């Protein structure tokens, strides 16, 4: 059985390993880890996703699934959990940056926007200022 659950401090090394393996940034993870979710596959951290809060806006970040677990719906499960949390906490809007998964996230209602149209609170984040390249799609 696979479930999405809130990440605990014990999960952090596993999440960081997944992010390093996928060549995703670790910058800002310390501050955001309290809003991470993991895909728990019978005790194995098989994927993760996080939310970063900047004022009334949420930034979806660090979406990753272990290659051995891909194709089983974990990305959908994790994204749904994170978006449900954003709704529950009253996010005015949720944004993300991606270089490889734009089509995946369109299934959840995301659309590409010019970075200049992203709220200033988010544009000042580590993800926007240094962690993600300019080529990443907002």
N, C-alpha and C positions, 0 to 999 in steps of 0.2 A: 504494500500500500504506500502511496506517495501522498504527502500532504504539504500544503504551504503553511508555515508557522512563523511567528516572530523569531528573529535570530536572537541567540543568547551569546554572551561573551565567549562561551566554549566553541561557538561556530566560527568565530572570527578568523582563526588561522586557516580553516578550510575555505572560507569565502575568499580570503586573500590569495590562497593558492590557485583557486579557480580564476580569479581576476588576472593574476600574473600569467597563467597558462594561456589565457585568451588575449593577452596583451592589452588589457583594459587598465585605466589609471587607478591607482590607489590613493591619489591625492584627495584629501577631505574625508576619507573613510572613517577616521577617528571620530569626527564630529557627527557624522551621519549614521553611524552604525546602529544607534538606538531605533532607527526607523527602517531597518532592513528586514527582509523576509527570506527564508530559505525553503527550498524544496527538500523535505526530509523523506528519503527513500529507505524506510526501515532502518533508520539510524545513520544513514550516509547522507552528507550534505551534497546533493546532486545539482544544485543550482541556487542562485540568489538574485535578489533585486533590492534596490534601496530607494528611499525618498529622502530628498534634502529639502528643508523648509527655508524659504526666504520670504519673510513677510507672509502675505496671504497666498503665495504661490508655492507649488511643489515642483521639484525637479526629479524626474524619474532617472535613476542612475544605476550603473553597475549591473545591468541585466546580463546574466551569464548562466549557461547550462553546461555541465560536464559533457564532453563529446560522447562518452559512453551512454549517456542518458538522453541524448537528443532524439527527436522524433516521437516522443511519448507525451507531449502536451505540457511539459514542465514550464516552458516559457509562457504559455497561455495561463497556466495556473498561477504563476508568480506575478505576472502583470495584472491579472484580475485581483489578486490579493492587495497589491500595492495601490491600484486605482480605487478599490473599495475603501482602503484606509484614507486616501486623499479625500474622497467624498465624505467619509465619516467625520474627518477633521475640518471640513468646510473649505477646502482649497478653492480659490477663485478660478484657478486654471492649473493644469499640469503640463510641463514642458519636458523635453529631453533632447539630447544630442546623440547622433548616431552616424557612423560611417558605413555600417553594414546591414542594419536592420530596419530601414525606413519602411519597407513594404510590410514587414511583420507588424509594426506598430500602427500602420494605417487601419488594420483590422479592428483596432480599439478606438477609432475615431480621430487619431492624430493626423495632422496635415502639416506639410512643410511651411515654415514661416521665415521671413527675412530676420536675421539676428537683430536688426535695428528695431523690429517690432516686438521683441521679447522684453518684458518688464525689466527696468533698471536693476531691481533687486537681484534678479537672476543673472543678468549680464556681469554683475560684480562677483559672482561665485567663482570658486576655484575651477569648476568644470568649464565655465565660459572663458575665464581669463588665461588659464594656463594648462589645465589637464587635458583638454580635448583640442585637437587641431582645428584651425580655421575651416578646413574642408568638411568637418562634421556638419551634418544637416540638423537644423533646429526644427 
